[in-house]
Amino acid sequence: MGVDYSLLPRSKVGRLPAVFFGYLAYALITGANVSFLLYSILPSDSFPYIEGGALFMFLGSLIFLSQVLLLVVRPTGGFPEANPLIVLSSVSLELISLFLLIDSAGHPPLGGVFSPQMIYLALVGFAGSMIYAVEIRSVSFRQCNYRKQVANLCWVLQGLGIASIYAGVMMGSALVSTLGAVLLAGAALSEMVSIKILELAHPLMYRPAMTKMHFRIMKYNEVCILLASGWLIFGSAMGLVWLGTGTTSFLVKDSFIHAVAIGFVGSTITCFAPMLLPGLLGHKGPVTGLSFGPIITLNVGILVRVAGDFQALTQSSLPLWESASGPLVLLAMGWLLVMLWRIGRPAQVTAQKRAPETFSLAQTRGIGEGKITVVTRTTMKEITLSIWFVVRDDKIYFLPVRGSATNWYRNILKNNRIRIDISGHLYYGMVQPIQDRERVAEIMSLFRDKYGDRNCKNLFADRANVAVSVTVG
């Protein structure tokens, strides 16, 4: 739910319609979990814990779904193919909540919620749809684009699969449920093809502005996504065996749940948490401290678990060494938290202001963002804002995000003095507006080389009709 609320407003016009309802949805879902917990430790006849928890879960999911739909219908920005997947994620949660509400009125409580279909809907429908959307929107971390047509096929198959799984539950049809599992497996393969998981040599890979850290981030994402995709394929196969054959084997069920819930979901979280979380919290992204330790430890833990399950198929009991799986997964999660803390900490030391002559413009190659200070055209006050930039020869170039309608651009037309702060180094100059289309296109090309085609398309869309050059002193 937090990923939904964080991703959707950033690709739309405006912000979350009512933050209060976001907190309310979270409170209701948390209240449902507390109610279920109390059911397991207190006398069951003292309070309708299951019924109350199911109602809280249903209401929280309904609020969540309504907010997602309100955000999706707004004018879209980049990655529109991910929006239906985010909707499918919230729809899956609502379907699970509805089934839980219906089931809580029956006897025994929660009897059908742990059916193969409901677990499939939770792991592959709810969590899987969200992860597919995140991976499509985060291809820039891997320095590549994605295949839009295949991404659209992904959400179509995912939607049909979710509908079939739920229909199979309501109809009591194993055949319909199995069809749903096949469709969800097809959606998983479509998503992998759309984000090009096996194409390690990407066309956007060797940009002039890329540093060693960029390459480390790219390799880190490749390793995590390849491992996550491998577990998803394996989990889909185990799920088909579980649903298709009607087996009641604990070992098949256990391997499916761990492969998808921890192997796929856990590896994906380990991948994207260091990339997305610092930025959402207003901290600096990964520049140091990125370690392969958590993802390796996590996958070793799941491998031990699944290997133990397979060995137990030929024996009468689980092997003792399988018990190492749990501590390894816990160690991986703890390691990830420590890594996130190191990566996401705000900078403790502010950059010192030095004379421009001690820092040449050529050294700005790996710096992604600067600040400009301009004088407003009406109040004559100074305003400062963060901005992307490129340097060529002895000039700094800027692209107003909304083209000629950008407020700071309209200010510099009235007063062309500007102050530029790049990593604590101050420059002063006079702005020269550029309105020639060919010249603007050349500057946009420089921005694409530095920031990537996808990022530039998301930020500027088709609005970049003017540019600005500054000869600094």
C-alpha positions in Angstrom: 0.0 0.0 0.0 2.8 2.4 0.8 4.4 1.7 -2.6 1.1 2.5 -4.3 0.8 5.8 -2.5 4.4 6.7 -3.2 4.5 5.8 -6.9 1.2 6.9 -8.2 1.3 10.6 -7.3 4.8 10.9 -8.8 3.6 10.1 -12.3 0.4 12.1 -12.1 -0.6 15.7 -11.9 -1.0 16.7 -8.3 -0.7 14.7 -5.1 -2.7 12.2 -3.0 -6.4 13.5 -2.9 -6.8 13.1 0.8 -3.9 11.9 2.9 -6.3 11.3 5.8 -7.8 8.4 4.0 -4.4 6.9 3.4 -3.8 6.9 7.1 -7.3 5.6 7.8 -6.7 2.6 5.4 -3.5 1.8 7.2 -5.1 2.1 10.6 -7.9 -0.3 9.5 -5.6 -2.9 8.1 -3.4 -2.7 11.2 -6.5 -3.0 13.4 -7.5 -6.1 11.4 -4.1 -7.7 12.1 -4.3 -6.8 15.8 -7.7 -8.4 16.0 -6.5 -11.6 14.4 -3.6 -11.7 16.8 -5.9 -11.3 19.8 -8.1 -14.1 18.5 -5.1 -16.5 18.8 -4.2 -15.5 22.4 -7.5 -14.6 24.1 -10.7 -16.6 24.6 -12.5 -16.7 21.3 -16.0 -16.3 22.8 -15.2 -12.9 24.5 -15.2 -10.8 21.3 -15.9 -11.4 17.6 -12.2 -10.9 16.7 -12.3 -12.7 13.4 -15.5 -10.9 12.3 -14.3 -7.5 13.4 -10.9 -8.1 11.8 -12.4 -9.1 8.5 -14.6 -6.0 8.5 -11.6 -3.8 9.2 -9.7 -5.5 6.4 -12.5 -5.1 4.0 -13.1 -1.4 4.8 -9.4 -0.5 4.7 -9.0 -2.3 1.4 -12.0 -0.5 0.0 -10.6 2.9 0.9 -7.3 1.9 -0.5 -8.8 0.8 -3.8 -10.9 3.9 -4.2 -7.8 6.2 -3.7 -5.8 4.2 -6.3 -8.7 4.6 -8.8 -8.9 8.3 -8.1 -5.2 8.7 -8.8 -5.1 6.5 -11.9 -7.8 8.4 -13.8 -5.7 11.6 -13.7 -3.6 12.6 -16.7 -0.8 10.1 -16.9 2.9 10.8 -17.0 5.5 8.1 -17.9 5.1 4.4 -17.7 1.3 4.2 -18.2 1.5 0.5 -18.7 2.2 0.1 -15.0 -1.0 1.8 -13.9 -3.4 -1.2 -14.6 -1.0 -3.4 -12.6 -1.3 -1.1 -9.6 -5.1 -1.2 -10.0 -5.0 -5.0 -10.2 -2.9 -5.1 -7.0 -5.5 -3.1 -5.1 -8.3 -5.1 -6.6 -6.7 -8.4 -5.6 -6.4 -7.1 -2.0 -10.1 -6.1 -2.0 -11.1 -9.6 -3.4 -9.1 -11.3 -0.6 -10.8 -9.0 1.9 -14.2 -9.7 0.5 -13.6 -13.5 0.7 -12.3 -13.1 4.2 -15.4 -11.2 5.2 -17.7 -13.8 3.7 -15.7 -16.7 5.2 -15.6 -15.2 8.7 -19.3 -15.6 8.9 -18.9 -19.4 8.4 -17.6 -22.2 10.6 -14.8 -22.7 11.3 -13.5 -19.2 11.0 -10.8 -18.6 8.4 -11.4 -22.1 7.1 -11.1 -21.3 3.4 -8.8 -18.3 3.4 -5.7 -20.5 3.4 -6.9 -22.4 0.3 -4.3 -22.6 -2.5 -6.4 -20.1 -4.6 -6.4 -17.4 -1.8 -2.7 -17.8 -1.2 -2.1 -17.5 -4.9 -4.3 -14.4 -5.1 -2.4 -12.8 -2.2 1.2 -13.6 -3.3 0.9 -13.5 -7.1 -2.2 -11.2 -7.5 -1.7 -8.6 -4.8 2.1 -8.6 -4.3 3.0 -9.8 -7.8 1.0 -7.1 -9.6 2.6 -4.4 -7.5 6.1 -5.7 -8.1 5.6 -5.9 -11.8 4.5 -2.2 -11.8 7.6 -1.3 -9.7 9.9 -3.1 -12.0 8.5 -1.5 -15.1 8.8 2.0 -13.5 12.3 1.3 -12.3 14.0 0.1 -15.5 16.0 3.3 -15.4 18.0 1.9 -12.5 19.1 -0.9 -14.9 20.0 1.6 -17.6 17.5 0.2 -20.1 14.0 0.8 -21.5 11.1 -1.7 -21.6 8.9 -3.2 -24.2 5.5 -1.4 -24.0 3.5 -3.9 -26.0 4.6 -6.9 -23.9 4.0 -4.8 -20.7 0.4 -4.3 -21.8 0.1 -8.1 -22.4 1.4 -8.6 -18.9 -1.5 -6.7 -17.2 -4.1 -8.3 -19.5 -2.9 -11.8 -18.6 -2.6 -10.8 -14.9 -6.1 -9.5 -14.8 -7.5 -12.6 -16.5 -5.6 -14.8 -14.2 -6.8 -13.0 -11.0 -10.4 -13.2 -12.3 -10.0 -16.9 -13.0 -8.5 -17.7 -9.6 -11.3 -15.9 -7.8 -14.0 -17.5 -10.1 -12.5 -20.9 -9.4 -12.9 -20.3 -5.6 -16.5 -19.1 -5.9 -17.4 -21.9 -8.3 -15.5 -24.6 -6.5 -13.8 -25.5 -9.9 -10.2 -26.8 -9.8 -10.1 -26.5 -13.6 -10.9 -22.8 -13.6 -8.4 -22.2 -10.8 -5.7 -24.0 -12.7 -6.4 -21.9 -15.8 -5.9 -18.9 -13.6 -2.5 -20.2 -12.5 -1.5 -20.7 -16.1 -2.6 -17.2 -17.0 -0.6 -15.7 -14.0 2.4 -17.7 -15.1 2.0 -16.2 -18.6 1.8 -12.7 -17.1 5.0 -13.3 -15.1 6.9 -14.4 -18.3 5.5 -11.4 -20.2 6.7 -9.0 -17.4 10.2 -10.6 -17.6 10.3 -10.2 -21.3 9.1 -6.6 -21.1 11.9 -5.5 -18.7 14.5 -7.4 -20.6 15.9 -9.4 -17.6 18.2 -11.4 -19.8 19.7 -8.6 -21.8 22.6 -7.6 -19.7 24.3 -5.4 -22.3 21.9 -2.5 -22.4 21.9 0.2 -25.1 21.8 2.9 -22.4 24.7 1.4 -20.4 27.7 3.5 -21.4 26.7 7.1 -20.8 29.4 9.7 -20.4 28.0 10.8 -17.0 28.0 7.3 -15.5 30.4 6.7 -12.5 31.6 3.5 -10.8 28.6 3.7 -8.5 26.2 3.8 -11.4 27.7 0.5 -12.7 27.6 -1.0 -9.2 23.9 -0.1 -8.9 23.3 -1.6 -12.3 25.0 -4.9 -11.5 23.2 -5.0 -8.1 19.9 -4.7 -9.8 20.7 -7.3 -12.4 21.7 -9.8 -9.7 18.6 -9.2 -7.6 16.1 -9.2 -10.5 17.6 -12.3 -12.1 17.3 -14.2 -8.7 13.8 -12.9 -8.1 12.7 -13.9 -11.6 14.2 -17.4 -11.1 12.2 -17.9 -7.9 9.0 -16.6 -9.6 9.4 -19.1 -12.4 10.1 -21.9 -9.9 7.2 -20.8 -7.7 4.8 -20.7 -10.7 5.8 -24.2 -11.6 5.2 -25.4 -8.0 1.9 -23.5 -7.9 0.7 -25.3 -11.0 1.6 -28.6 -9.5 -0.3 -27.6 -6.3 -3.4 -26.4 -8.0 -3.4 -28.6 -11.1 -3.0 -31.9 -9.4 -4.9 -31.1 -6.2 -2.0 -32.3 -4.1 -2.2 -31.8 -0.4 1.5 -32.2 0.1 2.9 -29.8 2.7 6.2 -29.9 0.9 4.8 -28.6 -2.4 2.8 -25.9 -0.7 5.8 -24.9 1.5 8.1 -24.6 -1.5 5.6 -22.6 -3.5 5.0 -20.1 -0.6 8.7 -19.6 0.2 9.7 -19.4 -3.4 7.2 -16.6 -4.2 6.8 -14.9 -0.8 10.5 -14.7 0.1 12.4 -15.7 -3.0 10.5 -13.5 -5.4 9.0 -10.8 -3.2 12.0 -10.7 -0.8 14.6 -10.5 -3.5 12.6 -7.7 -5.2 12.4 -5.7 -2.0 16.1 -6.2 -1.4 16.6 -4.9 -4.9 14.5 -1.8 -4.9 14.4 -0.7 -1.3 18.0 0.8 -1.4 17.0 2.6 -4.7 13.6 4.0 -3.9 13.3 4.3 -0.1 16.0 7.0 0.5 14.5 9.2 -2.2 10.9 8.8 -0.8 12.3 9.8 2.6 14.0 12.9 1.2 17.5 11.4 1.7 20.3 10.9 -0.8 20.3 7.8 -3.0 22.9 5.0 -2.9 26.4 6.4 -3.2 28.2 4.2 -0.7 27.3 1.1 1.4 25.6 -0.9 -1.3 26.3 -4.6 -0.5 25.5 -7.9 -2.2 25.5 -9.5 1.2 21.7 -9.3 2.0 20.6 -10.7 -1.4 23.1 -13.6 -1.3 22.2 -14.5 2.3 18.5 -14.3 1.5 18.7 -16.6 -1.5 21.0 -19.1 0.3 18.3 -19.3 3.0 15.5 -20.0 0.5 17.6 -22.5 -1.3 18.2 -24.4 1.9 14.5 -24.4 2.6 13.5 -25.7 -0.8 16.3 -28.2 -1.0 15.2 -29.6 2.4 11.6 -29.9 1.1 12.8 -31.8 -2.0 14.9 -34.1 0.1 12.0 -34.8 2.4 9.9 -36.0 -0.6 12.1 -39.2 -0.5 12.4 -39.4 3.3 9.9 -39.6 6.1 11.0 -36.3 7.8 12.6 -33.0 7.1 16.4 -32.9 7.3 17.8 -31.1 10.3 19.9 -28.7 8.2 16.8 -27.2 6.8 16.3 -25.4 10.1 19.1 -23.1 9.1 16.8 -21.4 6.5 14.9 -19.3 9.0 18.0 -17.7 10.7 19.6 -17.0 7.3 16.5 -15.2 6.1 16.4 -13.2 9.3 20.1 -12.4 9.0 19.5 -11.2 5.4 16.6 -8.9 6.5 18.6 -7.5 9.4 21.6 -6.9 7.1 19.3 -5.1 4.6 18.0 -2.8 7.3 21.5 -1.9 8.3 22.4 -1.2 4.7 19.3 1.0 4.2 20.3 3.0 7.3 23.8 3.6 5.9 22.6 4.4 2.4 19.7 6.6 3.4 21.3 8.8 6.1 21.3 12.5 5.4 24.7 14.0 4.7 26.4 15.0 7.9 28.9 17.4 6.4 27.7 20.4 4.3 29.8 21.3 1.3 32.2 24.2 1.8 31.8 27.1 -0.5 35.1 27.4 -2.5 36.2 29.8 -5.1 35.2 28.8 -8.6 38.8 28.6 -9.8 39.4 25.6 -7.5 36.7 23.6 -9.2 36.4 23.4 -13.0 33.2 22.9 -14.9 34.7 19.7 -16.3 34.4 18.2 -12.8 30.7 18.4 -12.8 30.5 15.3 -15.1 29.2 13.0 -12.3 27.0 15.6 -10.5 23.4 15.1 -11.2 21.7 18.1 -9.8 22.5 21.8 -9.1 20.7 24.8 -7.7 19.9 28.1 -9.4 18.9 31.4 -7.8 16.9 33.9 -9.9 15.1 37.2 -9.2 11.3 37.1 -9.5 9.8 39.4 -12.1 7.1 40.9 -9.8 8.4 41.1 -6.3 12.1 41.3 -7.2 12.9 38.7 -4.5 15.4 35.8 -4.9 14.1 32.2 -5.3 16.3 29.1 -5.3 15.3 25.8 -6.9 17.0 22.5 -7.7 17.5 21.7 -11.4 19.2 19.3 -13.8 22.0 20.7 -15.9 24.6 19.8 -18.5 28.0 21.4 -19.3 29.6 21.8 -22.7 32.7 23.8 -23.3 32.5 26.8 -20.9 28.7 27.0 -20.7 26.1 25.5 -18.5 22.7 24.6 -20.1 19.3 24.2 -18.5 16.0 23.0 -19.8 12.8 24.5 -18.2 10.6 21.6 -17.3 7.4 23.2 -18.6 9.1 24.9 -21.5 8.4 28.6 -22.0 5.6 28.4 -19.4 8.1 27.6 -16.6 7.9 30.3 -13.9 11.7 30.7 -13.4 12.2 30.9 -17.2 9.7 33.8 -17.3 11.6 35.4 -14.5 15.0 35.4 -16.3 13.4 37.0 -19.3 12.8 40.0 -17.1 16.0 39.8 -15.1 18.8 37.7 -16.7 21.1 37.6 -13.7 21.6 34.1 -12.2 23.5 32.4 -9.4 24.4 28.7 -9.8 25.4 26.3 -7.0 26.9 23.0 -8.1 28.0 20.8 -5.2 28.7 23.9 -3.1 30.6 25.8 -5.7 29.1 29.1 -6.8 29.0 30.5 -10.2 27.5 33.8 -11.5 26.5 34.7 -15.0 24.0 36.2 -17.5 21.3 34.0 -19.0 20.9 33.6 -22.7 17.5 32.2 -23.7 17.5 29.8 -26.6 14.3 29.5 -28.6 15.6 27.9 -31.9 14.1 24.5 -32.2 17.2 22.8 -33.6 19.3 24.3 -30.9 16.9 23.2 -28.2 16.9 19.6 -29.7 20.7 19.6 -29.5 20.6 20.5 -25.8 17.9 17.9 -25.1 20.3 15.3 -26.7 22.9 16.3 -24.2 20.4 15.8 -21.4 19.5 12.4 -22.7 23.2 11.4 -22.7 23.6 12.4 -19.1 20.2 11.5 -17.5 18.8 8.8 -19.9 16.1 8.9 -22.5 13.4 7.5 -20.2 14.1 10.0 -17.4 14.1 12.9 -19.7 10.9 11.8 -21.4 9.2 11.5 -17.9 10.4 14.9 -16.8 10.0 17.0 -19.9 7.5 15.1 -21.9 7.0 17.2 -25.1 7.1 20.6 -23.3 10.8 21.4 -23.8 10.4 24.2 -26.4 13.1 26.5 -25.0 16.5 26.2 -23.3 18.9 28.4 -21.4 22.6 28.8 -21.6 24.9 30.6 -19.1 28.5 31.6 -19.6 29.7 31.6 -16.0 32.3 33.6 -14.2 
